[in-house]
């Protein structure tokens, strides 16, 4: 068993990844460090990569706009099913799209429809 563990850890060492191994009375603890993240590269204030988060927002916005173009009278529930987002996630995206001038609501909540505006 120790040989397998040493081989496992050795593969990380050969890749020049920092690994800490501590023995305890009842077992051990292994800590693996992410090399780029040690220096703080690529992380936002919340500890996440901002590029991925922004790209995800764009994908959901594009899905919502495409669904509304296809059916201007679409309901929030249908958008939830299409995008896989919660009700609050859809509402948040709709607010953002309205704020940047990509979307406008025509008429009341019941009986109205959406209009997708040009960029």
Protein Blocks (a to p, Z undefined) as FASTA:
>chain_A
ZZmmmmmmmmmmmnopacdddddfklccdddddfklmnopoiafkopafklmmmmmmmmm
mmmmmmmmmmmmbcfklmmmmnopafklmmmmmmmmmmnopaccedjfeopacddddZZ
